[in-house]
């Protein structure tokens, strides 16, 4: 009896363990509760990771600039993964339960600071 061929993996996918950055869900309706109080998170717009915690970070970790202007393209770049990394480094990442998410509503970009205002939602099971 011939052996079954191993299911071929999509080479464009890479397995990762970590916390995803801001993302979009599939376009469909979900059931969830919204905590009515807005949640505000403030982080510096630019700096060095070692300034957050000299024991956890070093010069090797480098610097960040969440909103960078590029003269060549005459445009700004908002690099989303750096927001998550800075949230963790600054101990500002929201403390969420497994069925909760932080949904950003507004990102205020100031000269020295970024403020993210949003809601905490709690996902509900389909049969509720």
PyMOL commands that set and color helices and strands:
alter all, ss='L'
color gray80, all
select helices_A, chain A and resi 49-51+59-61+80-89
alter helices_A, ss='H'
color red, helices_A
select strands_A, chain A and resi 32-34+39-44+46-48+63-65+67-70+75-78+100-109+113-123
alter strands_A, ss='S'
color yellow, strands_A
deselect
rebuild
show_as cartoon
